[in-house]
């Protein structure tokens, strides 16, 4: 039986990268790494383009000693007839999970080349992130609905 994929990864693009390291910094291998992720998407069927932006930093005494920003995008070919809900689910969960390892590798490579301990971002649970994002949207909508009623 032939399996026909509903989504096909066509390309991964490095869209933007910045890196800064304090010149006088002697980074501690135990430094706490902070991560902020932003996701966006554009759908122009039969294509889906998902952008993942990661802001990673380490602090010592309240000052950022290492900071990297990486923005990567993944282009997917969407099979004909994919339902909107299934497309939304893929765009919110699967597509970012496919792009994220490329972001992780870029950050690991940058920090290694900078001569500091390699920053290895931990895997993320994109299912949980999507559920929390949906809960926030629902809460915001409920507050908006309440203020409209008043």
N, C-alpha and C positions, 0 to 999 in steps of 0.2 A: 504494500500500500504506500503510495507516494504521499509524503507530507508536504503540504504547501504552506509556507510561513505567512502569517497575517502581517508581520512587520519584518522588514529586512533592513539591517544597518547598512547604509551606503557609505558614510564617511564620518570621521571625527575631525573637528576643526579646533585648532588652538586659536582662540580669538584675541586673547589679551593675557599678558603676564607681567607682573611687577614683583620685584623682590628688593627688600632692604634689610641690611644687617648693620647694627651699630658697629662702628670701626673698632672701638675699644672694648667690645663685648667679649667676655670669655664665658660662653654659654655653658650652663650646667646641663649635663645629660638628663637630669631629672626635672628640667623645666616643664611647667605645665603648658601644654599646647591648647590654644583656644581655636574654635572653628565656627564660622558662620556660613551658612549655605543659602543661596538664592536660586530659585528655579524660574524659568520662563519658557514659554513655548509658542510656536507659530504653526498653524495648520493651513496648508494650501494643498488640499488633496490633489494628487495622491501622495503628497509629502507631509511629513511631520518633522519639525526642527525643534529640538529641545536644547536649551542653554542652561548650563550649570555653572554658577559663579561661587568660588570658594575663597573666603578671606581667612587666612590662618596667621596666628601670631603667638609669640611667647613674650611674657613680661617678667621683668625683675625690678623690684622696688617701685612698682607702678609705672614703669617705662617699658614701652615696646622695644625689645632688643632684636627681634626677628619678626619680619612681616612679609607674607607672600600673598598675592592675589592672582588667582588663575581663573580664567573664563574659557570654557570649552563648550562646543556644541556638537550635537549628534544629529545627523540627517537620516531619517528612516523612510523607506518606501512602504506605504500602507496599501494592503491588498484591497481590491474592489469589494464593496459590500460590508466592510467592517462597521459594526454598530457604533453610534456616537458614545455610548456609555463605556464600551469596551476600549475605544480609542482614548477616552479621558483617563481611564484606569491605567492603560499602558503609558500614557504621557506623564502621569503623576508618579508612577511607581517604577515600572520596568525600564523605561528610557533613561531616567536619571541613574538607576542602578547600573546600567550599561556604560554610561559616560563617566561615572565617578572613579572607576579604577584608573582611567587615563589622567584624571586630575590628581589622584593620589601619587601616581608615578612621577608626574611633573614636579610636584612639591618635594618628593623624596629626592629627586635628581638635583633640584635647585639647592636644597640645603646641604646635600653631600658636596656639591661643587663649591659651596661657600666655606667649606672647611669647618663646619659645625656638626654636632651630632645629627644624623639623619632624622628628619621628622617623618614618622610613619603614621599617617592618618588611619584610624581604626575604621573597619567597615561600618556602614550606616544601615539602619533599618528603614528603608524608604516606605514600607507599608505603614509603620508606626508614624512616620513623619506626615504622610498623607492624611492619616486619620486625625492627627492633632490639628493639622491645617484646616480640615473640614469642620472640626469641633469649634475652632476659633471663628470660622466664617459663620457657622450657625449661631454662635453667641453674639457676634456682631450684628447679624441680621435680626435676632430677637430684640436686641437693644434698640436698633433702628426702628423696628416695628412698634415697640413700646413708646418711643419718643414721638412717633407719628400719630399715635392714638391720643396722646395728651394734648 
